[in-house]
């Protein structure tokens, strides 16, 4: 199947060709025809499957046929990084259509707020927004959503995890009940079902590779104590030809500490966390994307807002608190069937949490032996309150047959 088979508006299809998209991904094959038909959708698809294009192209198709100067589409996403990522893809696909979007996101820069206000009052076809900042603009009365026809919720589970449920309810009260709603979520817990029942009408459901890491990810884990983590990171990075590495940690304090240690050890590393101004975060991401430095250390909050091809190594410095989030962190590598490596550090208190991850994905992840210079770590013994002090390489779980092998390559990304 090719993109031309969707019979998209000619101007939209020209944008698809210019962006280098040829064959649709599985989620695009399922979503685009139904969305073009005007159906409400609940789509469960992991990061990196191409879902952004899956909802942008039908939206642009409809807007290209029925031209209007009013705001007709609203896309809500949980983070500034994801809002900007979606807006960038919109601009690429919309190049030949004349359609316009505005990215609405938070920050402490007053000039950004004023730019957003002026752009909203000038008019556009689509708003791409984080819930909190959009609601702030709505409360001041100059955002007109009375003629909105399309509502898209991207990363709905993450928006609920971040506490945006009340903001979403208030935003939806501003828009017409008669509309098309597309809800995308990487996981489908009961709270997402509840939200979907509120915002969608007789939705079609699509499920793509739920709770399974991409096939091209080579996964492994290390059993370590917290005071061994930074030394292990330095050891692993010293053995590799560095190109593109992302290390995810649970707190900004750990991010700052790790970056400091890496820089002292001679590595080119930079951080992204909530204490940085938005302009600084954007600059860091731009330089990382352009390969101006190889190692990015980030808090968990940006794990679903990074859209960069060919990340060679992902390190989970801490085991994710939610088992589903492991899939999305790992999803930063092996995007759309490319290959990559994902490593996770497991301390004694995270053993049970990691066991839940293995249960969720239905696979045993290889536990690599610690290098001699690092020393022995805890034993991987789920069900026990405390791990032992022996190196895991001596236990029976250390079998290469559990090492997931990478498979094919495809350049297309989310």
C-alpha positions as a Markdown table, in Angstrom:
| # | Residue | x | y | z |
|---|---|---|---|---|
| 1 | Unk | 0.0 | 0.0 | 0.0 |
| 2 | Unk | 1.2 | 3.5 | -0.8 |
| 3 | Unk | 0.1 | 7.0 | 0.4 |
| 4 | Unk | -1.4 | 7.7 | -3.0 |
| 5 | Unk | -4.0 | 5.0 | -2.3 |
| 6 | Unk | -5.6 | 7.2 | 0.4 |
| 7 | Unk | -6.8 | 9.7 | -2.2 |
| 8 | Unk | -5.6 | 12.6 | -0.1 |
| 9 | Unk | -6.2 | 16.1 | -1.4 |
| 10 | Unk | -3.5 | 16.8 | -4.0 |
| 11 | Unk | -1.9 | 19.6 | -2.0 |
| 12 | Unk | -1.6 | 17.3 | 1.0 |
| 13 | Unk | -0.2 | 14.5 | -1.0 |
| 14 | Unk | 2.5 | 16.8 | -2.5 |
| 15 | Unk | 3.5 | 17.6 | 1.1 |
| 16 | Unk | 3.7 | 13.8 | 1.9 |
| 17 | Unk | 6.0 | 13.3 | -1.1 |
| 18 | Unk | 8.2 | 16.3 | -0.2 |
| 19 | Unk | 8.6 | 14.9 | 3.3 |
| 20 | Unk | 9.8 | 11.6 | 1.9 |
| 21 | Unk | 6.9 | 9.4 | 3.0 |
| 22 | Unk | 6.2 | 6.5 | 0.7 |
| 23 | Unk | 4.7 | 3.5 | 2.4 |
| 24 | Unk | 2.3 | 4.1 | 5.4 |
| 25 | Unk | 3.0 | 2.4 | 8.7 |
| 26 | Unk | 0.5 | 0.0 | 10.2 |
| 27 | Unk | -1.2 | 2.6 | 12.4 |
| 28 | Unk | -1.4 | 5.0 | 9.4 |
| 29 | Unk | -3.0 | 2.3 | 7.2 |
| 30 | Unk | -5.8 | 1.8 | 9.8 |
| 31 | Unk | -6.3 | 5.4 | 11.1 |
| 32 | Unk | -6.2 | 7.4 | 7.9 |
| 33 | Unk | -9.1 | 5.8 | 6.0 |
| 34 | Unk | -11.4 | 5.9 | 9.1 |
| 35 | Unk | -10.5 | 9.5 | 9.9 |
| 36 | Unk | -11.2 | 10.6 | 6.4 |
| 37 | Unk | -14.6 | 9.0 | 6.7 |
| 38 | Unk | -15.3 | 11.3 | 9.7 |
| 39 | Unk | -15.4 | 8.6 | 12.3 |
| 40 | Unk | -14.4 | 9.1 | 16.0 |
| 41 | Unk | -11.4 | 7.0 | 16.9 |
| 42 | Unk | -9.6 | 5.6 | 19.9 |
| 43 | Unk | -6.1 | 4.5 | 18.8 |
| 44 | Unk | -3.7 | 2.7 | 21.1 |
| 45 | Unk | -0.2 | 2.8 | 19.5 |
| 46 | Unk | 3.3 | 3.0 | 21.0 |
| 47 | Unk | 5.7 | 5.8 | 20.3 |
| 48 | Unk | 7.5 | 5.7 | 17.0 |
| 49 | Unk | 4.7 | 4.0 | 15.0 |
| 50 | Unk | 3.8 | 7.1 | 12.9 |
| 51 | Unk | 0.7 | 8.2 | 14.7 |
| 52 | Unk | 1.4 | 11.9 | 14.2 |
| 53 | Unk | 1.1 | 11.7 | 10.4 |
| 54 | Unk | -1.9 | 9.3 | 10.9 |
| 55 | Unk | -4.0 | 12.2 | 12.4 |
| 56 | Unk | -2.4 | 15.2 | 10.7 |
| 57 | Unk | -3.0 | 14.0 | 7.1 |
| 58 | Unk | -6.8 | 13.4 | 7.4 |
| 59 | Unk | -7.1 | 16.7 | 9.2 |
| 60 | Unk | -5.3 | 18.5 | 6.4 |
| 61 | Unk | -7.3 | 16.7 | 3.8 |
| 62 | Unk | -10.6 | 17.9 | 5.3 |
| 63 | Unk | -9.3 | 21.5 | 5.8 |
| 64 | Unk | -8.0 | 21.6 | 2.2 |
| 65 | Unk | -11.4 | 20.7 | 0.8 |
| 66 | Unk | -13.4 | 23.0 | 3.1 |
| 67 | Unk | -11.4 | 26.2 | 3.4 |
| 68 | Unk | -12.1 | 28.5 | 6.3 |
| 69 | Unk | -10.4 | 31.3 | 8.2 |
| 70 | Unk | -11.8 | 30.1 | 11.5 |
| 71 | Unk | -10.1 | 27.7 | 13.9 |
| 72 | Unk | -11.3 | 24.3 | 12.8 |
| 73 | Unk | -8.8 | 21.9 | 14.4 |
| 74 | Unk | -7.4 | 21.6 | 17.9 |
| 75 | Unk | -4.6 | 19.2 | 18.8 |
| 76 | Unk | -3.8 | 18.8 | 22.5 |
| 77 | Unk | -0.5 | 17.3 | 23.7 |
| 78 | Unk | 1.0 | 17.0 | 27.2 |
| 79 | Unk | 4.4 | 18.7 | 26.8 |
| 80 | Unk | 6.0 | 21.7 | 25.1 |
| 81 | Unk | 8.4 | 19.4 | 23.3 |
| 82 | Unk | 5.6 | 17.3 | 21.8 |
| 83 | Unk | 3.6 | 20.4 | 20.9 |
| 84 | Unk | 6.6 | 21.8 | 19.0 |
| 85 | Unk | 7.3 | 18.4 | 17.4 |
| 86 | Unk | 3.7 | 18.2 | 16.1 |
| 87 | Unk | 3.8 | 21.7 | 14.8 |
| 88 | Unk | 7.0 | 21.0 | 12.9 |
| 89 | Unk | 5.4 | 18.0 | 11.2 |
| 90 | Unk | 2.3 | 20.1 | 10.5 |
| 91 | Unk | 4.4 | 22.8 | 8.8 |
| 92 | Unk | 6.2 | 20.2 | 6.7 |
| 93 | Unk | 3.1 | 18.4 | 5.5 |
| 94 | Unk | 1.2 | 21.7 | 5.0 |
| 95 | Unk | 3.8 | 23.3 | 2.8 |
| 96 | Unk | 1.7 | 23.2 | -0.4 |
| 97 | Unk | -1.7 | 23.6 | 1.3 |
| 98 | Unk | -1.5 | 27.1 | 2.7 |
| 99 | Unk | -2.9 | 25.8 | 6.0 |
| 100 | Unk | -1.6 | 27.5 | 9.1 |
| 101 | Unk | -1.0 | 26.3 | 12.7 |
| 102 | Unk | -0.1 | 28.0 | 16.0 |
| 103 | Unk | 1.9 | 26.2 | 18.7 |
| 104 | Unk | 0.6 | 27.1 | 22.2 |
| 105 | Unk | 2.8 | 26.1 | 25.1 |
| 106 | Unk | 3.8 | 27.3 | 28.5 |
| 107 | Unk | 6.9 | 29.0 | 29.8 |
| 108 | Unk | 8.0 | 32.0 | 31.8 |
| 109 | Unk | 8.9 | 34.2 | 28.8 |
| 110 | Unk | 6.3 | 37.0 | 28.5 |
| 111 | Unk | 7.2 | 37.7 | 24.9 |
| 112 | Unk | 6.2 | 34.1 | 24.0 |
| 113 | Unk | 2.8 | 34.7 | 25.6 |
| 114 | Unk | 2.3 | 37.9 | 23.6 |
| 115 | Unk | 3.4 | 36.2 | 20.4 |
| 116 | Unk | 0.8 | 33.5 | 21.0 |
| 117 | Unk | -1.9 | 36.0 | 21.7 |
| 118 | Unk | -1.2 | 38.0 | 18.6 |
| 119 | Unk | -1.1 | 34.9 | 16.4 |
| 120 | Unk | -4.4 | 33.6 | 17.9 |
| 121 | Unk | -6.2 | 36.9 | 17.2 |
| 122 | Unk | -4.7 | 37.1 | 13.7 |
| 123 | Unk | -6.3 | 33.6 | 13.0 |
| 124 | Unk | -5.2 | 30.2 | 11.9 |
| 125 | Unk | -6.6 | 26.8 | 10.9 |
| 126 | Unk | -5.3 | 24.6 | 13.7 |
| 127 | Unk | -4.2 | 25.2 | 17.3 |
| 128 | Unk | -1.6 | 22.8 | 18.6 |
| 129 | Unk | -1.5 | 23.3 | 22.4 |
| 130 | Unk | -0.6 | 22.0 | 25.8 |
| 131 | Unk | -3.8 | 22.1 | 28.0 |
| 132 | Unk | -2.7 | 24.4 | 30.7 |
| 133 | Unk | -1.5 | 27.2 | 28.5 |
| 134 | Unk | -4.4 | 27.0 | 26.1 |
| 135 | Unk | -6.8 | 27.2 | 29.0 |
| 136 | Unk | -5.1 | 30.4 | 30.2 |
| 137 | Unk | -5.6 | 32.0 | 26.8 |
| 138 | Unk | -9.3 | 30.7 | 26.7 |
| 139 | Unk | -10.0 | 32.3 | 30.1 |
| 140 | Unk | -9.1 | 35.8 | 28.6 |
| 141 | Unk | -11.8 | 35.5 | 26.0 |
| 142 | Unk | -10.0 | 36.0 | 22.7 |
| 143 | Unk | -9.8 | 32.3 | 21.6 |
| 144 | Unk | -12.9 | 31.5 | 19.4 |
| 145 | Unk | -13.5 | 27.7 | 19.2 |
| 146 | Unk | -17.2 | 27.9 | 18.4 |
| 147 | Unk | -16.6 | 26.6 | 14.8 |
| 148 | Unk | -14.2 | 23.8 | 15.8 |
| 149 | Unk | -14.8 | 20.6 | 13.9 |
| 150 | Unk | -11.8 | 18.4 | 14.8 |
| 151 | Unk | -10.4 | 17.5 | 18.3 |
| 152 | Unk | -7.3 | 15.4 | 18.6 |
| 153 | Unk | -5.9 | 14.2 | 21.9 |
| 154 | Unk | -2.3 | 13.0 | 21.6 |
| 155 | Unk | -0.6 | 11.0 | 24.4 |
| 156 | Unk | -3.9 | 11.1 | 26.3 |
| 157 | Unk | -2.5 | 8.8 | 29.0 |
| 158 | Unk | 0.4 | 11.1 | 29.7 |
| 159 | Unk | -1.9 | 14.1 | 29.9 |
| 160 | Unk | -3.9 | 12.4 | 32.6 |
| 161 | Unk | -0.7 | 11.3 | 34.4 |
| 162 | Unk | 0.4 | 14.9 | 34.5 |
| 163 | Unk | -2.9 | 16.0 | 36.1 |
| 164 | Unk | -4.5 | 17.7 | 33.1 |
| 165 | Unk | -7.9 | 16.0 | 33.4 |
| 166 | Unk | -9.7 | 19.1 | 34.8 |
| 167 | Unk | -8.1 | 21.3 | 32.2 |
| 168 | Unk | -9.2 | 18.9 | 29.4 |
| 169 | Unk | -12.8 | 19.0 | 30.7 |
| 170 | Unk | -12.8 | 22.8 | 30.8 |
| 171 | Unk | -11.3 | 23.1 | 27.3 |
| 172 | Unk | -13.9 | 20.6 | 25.9 |
| 173 | Unk | -16.7 | 22.8 | 27.4 |
| 174 | Unk | -15.6 | 25.6 | 25.0 |
| 175 | Unk | -16.0 | 23.5 | 21.8 |
| 176 | Unk | -19.0 | 22.2 | 19.9 |
| 177 | Unk | -20.5 | 18.8 | 20.8 |
| 178 | Unk | -20.8 | 18.1 | 17.0 |
| 179 | Unk | -17.2 | 17.4 | 16.0 |
| 180 | Unk | -14.9 | 14.6 | 15.1 |
| 181 | Unk | -12.7 | 13.4 | 18.0 |
| 182 | Unk | -9.5 | 11.3 | 17.7 |
| 183 | Unk | -7.9 | 10.0 | 20.9 |
| 184 | Unk | -4.4 | 8.6 | 20.8 |
| 185 | Unk | -2.8 | 6.9 | 23.8 |
| 186 | Unk | 0.2 | 4.7 | 24.2 |
| 187 | Unk | -1.6 | 2.7 | 26.9 |
| 188 | Unk | -5.3 | 2.0 | 27.6 |
| 189 | Unk | -5.8 | 1.9 | 31.4 |
| 190 | Unk | -9.4 | 2.4 | 32.7 |
| 191 | Unk | -9.0 | 6.1 | 33.2 |
| 192 | Unk | -8.4 | 6.5 | 29.4 |
| 193 | Unk | -11.5 | 4.4 | 28.7 |
| 194 | Unk | -13.5 | 6.8 | 31.0 |
| 195 | Unk | -12.1 | 9.8 | 29.2 |
| 196 | Unk | -12.8 | 8.3 | 25.8 |
| 197 | Unk | -16.4 | 7.6 | 26.7 |
| 198 | Unk | -16.8 | 11.3 | 27.6 |
| 199 | Unk | -15.3 | 12.8 | 24.5 |
| 200 | Unk | -15.9 | 10.3 | 21.7 |
| 201 | Unk | -19.2 | 9.2 | 20.0 |
| 202 | Unk | -19.4 | 5.5 | 18.9 |
| 203 | Unk | -15.6 | 5.4 | 18.3 |
| 204 | Unk | -13.8 | 2.9 | 16.2 |
| 205 | Unk | -10.9 | 1.2 | 18.1 |
| 206 | Unk | -7.4 | 0.6 | 16.8 |
| 207 | Unk | -4.7 | -1.3 | 18.7 |
| 208 | Unk | -1.1 | -1.4 | 17.4 |
| 209 | Unk | 1.6 | -3.3 | 19.2 |
| 210 | Unk | 0.4 | -2.3 | 22.7 |
| 211 | Unk | 3.0 | -2.7 | 25.5 |
| 212 | Unk | 5.6 | -4.3 | 23.2 |
| 213 | Unk | 9.0 | -2.6 | 22.6 |
| 214 | Unk | 10.0 | -2.1 | 19.0 |
| 215 | Unk | 11.4 | -5.3 | 17.4 |
| 216 | Unk | 14.7 | -3.6 | 16.6 |
| 217 | Unk | 15.6 | -2.8 | 20.3 |
| 218 | Unk | 18.4 | -4.8 | 21.8 |
| 219 | Unk | 17.5 | -4.8 | 25.5 |
| 220 | Unk | 19.6 | -5.6 | 28.6 |
| 221 | Unk | 19.7 | -4.6 | 32.3 |
| 222 | Unk | 22.4 | -4.2 | 35.0 |
| 223 | Unk | 21.8 | -5.0 | 38.7 |
| 224 | Unk | 23.5 | -2.1 | 40.5 |
| 225 | Unk | 23.4 | -0.1 | 43.7 |
| 226 | Unk | 22.8 | 3.6 | 43.4 |
| 227 | Unk | 26.4 | 4.5 | 44.2 |
| 228 | Unk | 27.6 | 2.3 | 41.3 |
| 229 | Unk | 25.4 | 3.9 | 38.6 |
| 230 | Unk | 27.5 | 6.9 | 37.6 |
| 231 | Unk | 30.7 | 4.8 | 37.4 |
| 232 | Unk | 28.8 | 2.2 | 35.3 |
| 233 | Unk | 27.5 | 4.9 | 32.9 |
| 234 | Unk | 31.1 | 6.2 | 32.4 |
| 235 | Unk | 32.4 | 2.7 | 31.8 |
| 236 | Unk | 29.7 | 1.9 | 29.2 |
| 237 | Unk | 30.1 | 5.1 | 27.3 |
| 238 | Unk | 33.9 | 4.8 | 27.3 |
| 239 | Unk | 33.6 | 1.6 | 25.3 |
| 240 | Unk | 31.4 | 3.0 | 22.6 |
| 241 | Unk | 31.8 | 5.3 | 19.6 |
| 242 | Unk | 29.4 | 8.0 | 20.7 |
| 243 | Unk | 26.9 | 9.4 | 18.3 |
| 244 | Unk | 23.5 | 9.7 | 19.9 |
| 245 | Unk | 22.8 | 8.7 | 23.5 |
| 246 | Unk | 19.9 | 9.6 | 25.7 |
| 247 | Unk | 19.9 | 8.9 | 29.5 |
| 248 | Unk | 16.5 | 9.1 | 31.3 |
| 249 | Unk | 16.4 | 9.8 | 35.0 |
| 250 | Unk | 13.6 | 10.2 | 37.5 |
| 251 | Unk | 14.5 | 13.6 | 39.0 |
| 252 | Unk | 16.1 | 16.8 | 37.8 |
| 253 | Unk | 18.6 | 16.6 | 40.7 |
| 254 | Unk | 19.9 | 13.3 | 39.4 |
| 255 | Unk | 20.1 | 14.7 | 35.9 |
| 256 | Unk | 22.2 | 17.6 | 37.1 |
| 257 | Unk | 24.5 | 15.4 | 39.1 |
| 258 | Unk | 25.0 | 12.9 | 36.3 |
| 259 | Unk | 25.7 | 15.6 | 33.7 |
| 260 | Unk | 28.3 | 17.2 | 36.1 |
| 261 | Unk | 30.0 | 13.8 | 36.6 |
| 262 | Unk | 30.0 | 13.1 | 32.8 |
| 263 | Unk | 31.5 | 16.4 | 31.9 |
| 264 | Unk | 34.2 | 16.1 | 34.6 |
| 265 | Unk | 35.0 | 12.7 | 33.0 |
| 266 | Unk | 35.5 | 14.3 | 29.6 |
| 267 | Unk | 32.2 | 13.4 | 28.0 |
| 268 | Unk | 30.2 | 16.0 | 25.9 |
| 269 | Unk | 26.9 | 15.9 | 27.7 |
| 270 | Unk | 24.0 | 18.3 | 28.3 |
| 271 | Unk | 20.8 | 18.2 | 30.3 |
| 272 | Unk | 17.1 | 18.9 | 29.8 |
| 273 | Unk | 14.9 | 19.4 | 32.8 |
| 274 | Unk | 12.1 | 21.7 | 34.1 |
| 275 | Unk | 14.5 | 24.3 | 35.7 |
| 276 | Unk | 15.7 | 25.4 | 32.2 |
| 277 | Unk | 14.0 | 28.2 | 30.3 |
| 278 | Unk | 12.1 | 27.0 | 27.2 |
| 279 | Unk | 14.5 | 28.8 | 24.9 |
| 280 | Unk | 17.4 | 26.9 | 26.5 |
| 281 | Unk | 15.6 | 23.6 | 26.2 |
| 282 | Unk | 14.9 | 24.2 | 22.5 |
| 283 | Unk | 18.5 | 25.1 | 21.9 |
| 284 | Unk | 19.7 | 22.0 | 23.6 |
| 285 | Unk | 17.3 | 19.8 | 21.7 |
| 286 | Unk | 18.3 | 21.4 | 18.4 |
| 287 | Unk | 22.0 | 20.9 | 19.0 |
| 288 | Unk | 21.4 | 17.3 | 20.0 |
| 289 | Unk | 19.3 | 16.7 | 16.9 |
| 290 | Unk | 22.1 | 18.2 | 14.8 |
| 291 | Unk | 24.7 | 16.0 | 16.5 |
| 292 | Unk | 26.6 | 18.9 | 18.0 |
| 293 | Unk | 27.0 | 16.8 | 21.2 |
| 294 | Unk | 26.4 | 13.1 | 21.7 |
| 295 | Unk | 24.9 | 12.6 | 25.2 |
| 296 | Unk | 21.6 | 14.0 | 26.4 |
| 297 | Unk | 20.5 | 13.5 | 30.0 |
| 298 | Unk | 16.8 | 14.1 | 30.5 |
| 299 | Unk | 14.0 | 13.8 | 33.0 |
| 300 | Unk | 11.3 | 11.3 | 32.3 |
| 301 | Unk | 8.9 | 14.1 | 31.4 |
| 302 | Unk | 10.4 | 14.6 | 28.0 |
| 303 | Unk | 10.6 | 10.8 | 27.1 |
| 304 | Unk | 7.5 | 11.0 | 24.8 |
| 305 | Unk | 8.3 | 14.4 | 23.3 |
| 306 | Unk | 11.6 | 13.6 | 21.5 |
| 307 | Unk | 11.4 | 12.9 | 17.8 |
| 308 | Unk | 14.9 | 12.2 | 16.6 |
| 309 | Unk | 15.9 | 9.5 | 14.2 |
| 310 | Unk | 18.6 | 6.9 | 14.8 |
| 311 | Unk | 19.3 | 7.2 | 18.6 |
| 312 | Unk | 21.8 | 4.5 | 19.1 |
| 313 | Unk | 21.6 | 4.0 | 22.9 |
| 314 | Unk | 19.0 | 4.7 | 25.5 |
| 315 | Unk | 19.8 | 4.3 | 29.2 |
| 316 | Unk | 17.1 | 4.1 | 31.9 |
| 317 | Unk | 19.2 | 5.4 | 34.8 |
| 318 | Unk | 16.1 | 4.6 | 37.0 |
| 319 | Unk | 13.5 | 1.9 | 36.3 |
| 320 | Unk | 10.3 | 3.7 | 35.2 |
| 321 | Unk | 7.6 | 3.9 | 37.9 |
| 322 | Unk | 4.9 | 2.7 | 35.5 |
| 323 | Unk | 5.6 | -0.5 | 33.6 |
| 324 | Unk | 4.1 | 1.0 | 30.4 |
| 325 | Unk | 6.5 | 3.9 | 30.4 |
| 326 | Unk | 9.4 | 1.4 | 29.9 |
| 327 | Unk | 8.0 | 0.9 | 26.4 |
| 328 | Unk | 8.0 | 4.6 | 25.6 |
| 329 | Unk | 11.4 | 5.3 | 26.9 |
| 330 | Unk | 12.8 | 2.3 | 25.0 |
| 331 | Unk | 10.8 | 3.7 | 22.0 |
| 332 | Unk | 13.2 | 6.5 | 21.6 |
| 333 | Unk | 15.6 | 4.0 | 19.9 |
| 334 | Unk | 14.7 | 1.7 | 17.1 |
| 335 | Unk | 12.1 | 4.2 | 15.8 |
| 336 | Unk | 9.9 | 2.6 | 13.1 |
| 337 | Unk | 11.9 | -0.6 | 12.8 |
| 338 | Unk | 15.4 | 0.8 | 12.9 |
| 339 | Unk | 17.9 | -0.8 | 15.4 |
| 340 | Unk | 19.2 | 0.4 | 18.7 |
| 341 | Unk | 20.2 | -0.6 | 22.3 |
| 342 | Unk | 18.3 | 0.1 | 25.5 |
| 343 | Unk | 19.9 | -0.5 | 28.9 |
| 344 | Unk | 18.2 | -0.3 | 32.3 |
| 345 | Unk | 19.9 | 0.0 | 35.7 |
| 346 | Unk | 18.0 | -1.9 | 38.5 |
| 347 | Unk | 18.7 | -1.1 | 42.1 |
| 348 | Unk | 17.4 | -3.3 | 45.0 |
| 349 | Unk | 14.2 | -1.3 | 45.5 |
| 350 | Unk | 13.4 | -1.4 | 41.7 |
| 351 | Unk | 13.6 | -5.2 | 41.3 |
| 352 | Unk | 9.8 | -5.7 | 41.8 |
| 353 | Unk | 9.1 | -2.9 | 39.4 |
| 354 | Unk | 11.3 | -4.3 | 36.7 |
| 355 | Unk | 9.7 | -7.7 | 37.1 |
| 356 | Unk | 6.3 | -6.1 | 36.3 |
| 357 | Unk | 7.9 | -4.7 | 33.2 |
| 358 | Unk | 9.0 | -8.1 | 32.1 |
| 359 | Unk | 5.5 | -9.4 | 32.8 |
| 360 | Unk | 3.9 | -6.6 | 30.8 |
| 361 | Unk | 6.0 | -7.1 | 27.7 |
| 362 | Unk | 5.9 | -10.9 | 28.0 |
| 363 | Unk | 9.6 | -11.4 | 27.8 |
| 364 | Unk | 12.7 | -11.9 | 30.0 |
| 365 | Unk | 15.3 | -9.1 | 29.5 |
| 366 | Unk | 18.9 | -10.2 | 29.6 |
| 367 | Unk | 20.7 | -9.3 | 32.9 |
| 368 | Unk | 24.3 | -8.4 | 31.9 |
| 369 | Unk | 27.1 | -9.1 | 34.4 |
| 370 | Unk | 28.7 | -6.0 | 35.9 |
| 371 | Unk | 32.2 | -5.1 | 34.8 |
| 372 | Unk | 34.8 | -6.1 | 37.4 |
| 373 | Unk | 35.7 | -2.5 | 38.0 |
| 374 | Unk | 32.1 | -1.7 | 39.1 |
| 375 | Unk | 31.8 | -4.6 | 41.5 |
| 376 | Unk | 29.0 | -6.9 | 42.4 |
| 377 | Unk | 25.4 | -5.7 | 42.5 |
| 378 | Unk | 22.2 | -7.1 | 44.0 |
| 379 | Unk | 20.7 | -10.4 | 42.9 |
| 380 | Unk | 17.6 | -10.3 | 40.7 |
| 381 | Unk | 15.2 | -12.1 | 42.9 |
| 382 | Unk | 11.6 | -10.8 | 42.5 |
| 383 | Unk | 9.4 | -11.5 | 45.4 |
| 384 | Unk | 12.1 | -10.9 | 48.0 |
| 385 | Unk | 12.2 | -7.6 | 49.9 |
| 386 | Unk | 16.0 | -7.4 | 49.7 |
| 387 | Unk | 18.5 | -8.4 | 47.0 |
| 388 | Unk | 21.7 | -10.2 | 47.8 |
| 389 | Unk | 25.2 | -8.9 | 47.3 |
| 390 | Unk | 26.4 | -11.2 | 44.7 |
| 391 | Unk | 27.1 | -10.3 | 41.0 |
| 392 | Unk | 24.2 | -11.4 | 38.9 |
| 393 | Unk | 26.5 | -13.0 | 36.4 |
| 394 | Unk | 26.7 | -16.0 | 38.7 |
| 395 | Unk | 23.0 | -16.6 | 38.8 |
| 396 | Unk | 21.0 | -18.9 | 36.5 |
| 397 | Unk | 19.1 | -16.1 | 34.8 |
| 398 | Unk | 22.2 | -14.9 | 32.9 |
| 399 | Unk | 21.6 | -16.5 | 29.5 |
| 400 | Unk | 22.3 | -15.0 | 26.2 |
| 401 | Unk | 19.3 | -16.7 | 24.7 |
| 402 | Unk | 17.2 | -14.0 | 26.4 |
| 403 | Unk | 19.0 | -11.2 | 24.6 |
| 404 | Unk | 16.5 | -9.6 | 22.2 |
| 405 | Unk | 17.9 | -9.5 | 18.7 |
| 406 | Unk | 17.4 | -6.4 | 16.4 |
| 407 | Unk | 15.6 | -6.7 | 13.1 |
| 408 | Unk | 15.0 | -4.7 | 10.0 |
| 409 | Unk | 15.4 | -1.0 | 9.2 |
| 410 | Unk | 12.9 | 1.6 | 8.0 |
| 411 | Unk | 13.7 | 5.3 | 8.1 |
| 412 | Unk | 10.1 | 6.6 | 8.7 |
| 413 | Unk | 9.5 | 7.9 | 12.2 |
| 414 | Unk | 6.6 | 9.3 | 14.2 |
